[in-house]
């Protein structure tokens, strides 16, 4: 495992995120190099936000969420068919949400 590199586009590597989640769930402490930028750090796994939590934080509806993902304003970490975000992933989206405001 020391030569582990996924070669995936940043924020799209499902395998890295799943592998780290499984290792954490099994309480296995393995020192994997963080070469994949989408693989969440072990401490970050507990703090990932779901789609609904993000929509509530940004005060947007489902249609706006879908548009923002398509336009690249929100870049989800995809695990299976579910979208997850860390607080850091939402930086640009918070600015966009504040700029547009509630209409």
Residue, then its C-alpha position, 0 to 999 in steps of 0.5 A: x500500500x505504500x505506492x498507493x496513487x489513484x490518479x483520479x481527478x480531484x474530488x471524484x475518487x470514490x474508492x479512496x474515500x470508501x477505503x478510508x471510511x472502511x479502515x476507520x470503521x474497523x479501527x485499523x490505523x494504517x498510514x496511507x499517503x494522501x495522494x488523492x485530494x478527494x480522499x477525506x482525512x480520517x478526522x474529516x469523515x465524521x464532519x462530512x455534510x449531506x446534500x440536505x444539510x448543505x441546502x439548509x446551510x446555504x438556504x437554497x432549494x433542490x433546483x438551485x442545488x442541482x444548478x449549482x452542481x451542474x455549474x461547478x459552484x458546488x463540487x460534491x464528493x460522490x460516494x455511490x449516488x450520494x453527495x457529501x461536502x466538507x465545510x471547506x468545500x462550501x467556501x465559494x458557494x457561501x459567497x454565491x449564496x450571500x451575493x444572490x440573497x433570498x428573493 
